[in-house]
């Protein structure tokens, strides 16, 4: 099928020219061509050729071949490109990887093994012909109709690689496509195969899905097809659980509203997805007592099971554990500082964004709960460089040891914590002489050292 030439970057055209000049057919292929035809900026450009890996390396001396799938990584024009030899269909016993690699002889062989018709198009040609558009499976038509359709038999495609089902719902959300009915039905029939997928592959697709303009599109498809019950069973318990928020909507609807409302940052979107995951386990008498604490544990376990980075696990759990704060305009400045200290300056923006999205997910205004006022007060405190931790005190453990003779250990730590609390309550106390005198009083006073926490006030108190 002929068609207008997609806009191909100069370095990519040079790679194609080198391959064709070396006597080989060469094409741009897959998602990059799809995105170029949609007017989107491809994240990367993939090429395919009838040249075998050793020949590709001969044509491109600055290249690397360290896999068994026929893909050579070529450095060109300060970037990296993947060039893969034509392949043909083989068996996939583990529903994840081909049992072997068989190189194909034609671009048609290569396109026949791909997942969806819109990814099974190519542009290029052999040395003896002009560039042409190759579309044996009607991908161009499906592209114009914004349809995701499996290449050939969808059951076979999903049995070969179960990740294709997750990719389908992700592409539906990121591209704004619908999944063709028979392909969608096949996802429902084969959803259980997703149990064969590694956590890393699921996590990568889930993060891409959460970066969609409206992640709820793909997440609803996951729930409807049964994928969610396999990939995230704790989330799959949410549909049907009622809560007193938006009329006619359940806990799952609330979660999806919250995710869509969250800013497009992977940490905040993931926290939004999991922020109420603890509710089913804490439901009693129509309330979800302590769901944020339970949710933080479940979220960390879920992300750990996906082998997500430890930092993501901990930061998501931290946001979930703290997302139920209740700000009151009556908070003192000291209470605001304690809130900052508890949450951590590096997490404040993300927590406020999560709470704002949670408001919208509950049918409220994003700024409900006086969030803008709290944000202003937090910014004012941070701009003043107020003390929020031991390391900002005008004294340290060495000072207390050398000046007051306090030995290392529990007492020293308790003194530093109490000094920190007092300076948070009254920043003007952060003076070396004043703090040493306060520490001397704490150690030598009539309470005999049993003073821990005596002057502290809780977050949210109007003291």
Secondary structure, 3 states (H helix, E strand, C coil): CCCCCCCCCHHHHHHHHHHHHCCCCEEEECHHHHHHHCCCCCCCCEEEECCCHHHHHHHCCCEECCCCCCEEEEEECCEEEEEEECECCCCCCCCCCCCCCCECCCHHHHHHCCCEHHHCCEEEECCCCCCEEECCCCHHHHHHCCEECECCCHHHHHHHCCHHHHHHHHHHHHHCCEECHHHHHHHHHHHHHHHHCCHHHHHHHHHHHHCCCCCHHHHHHHHHHCHHHHHCCCHHHCCCCECCCCCCCEHHHHHHHHHHHCCCCHHHHHHHHHCCCCHHHHEECCEECCHHHHHHHHHHHHHHHCCCCHHHHHHHHHHHHHCCCCCCCCCCHHHHHHHHHHHCHHHHHHHHHHHHHHHHHCCCCCCCCCHHHHHHHHHHHHHCCCCCCHHHCCCCHHHHHHHHCCCCCHHHHHHHHHHHHHHHHCHHHCCHHHHHHHHHHHHHCCCCCCCCCCCCCCCCCCC
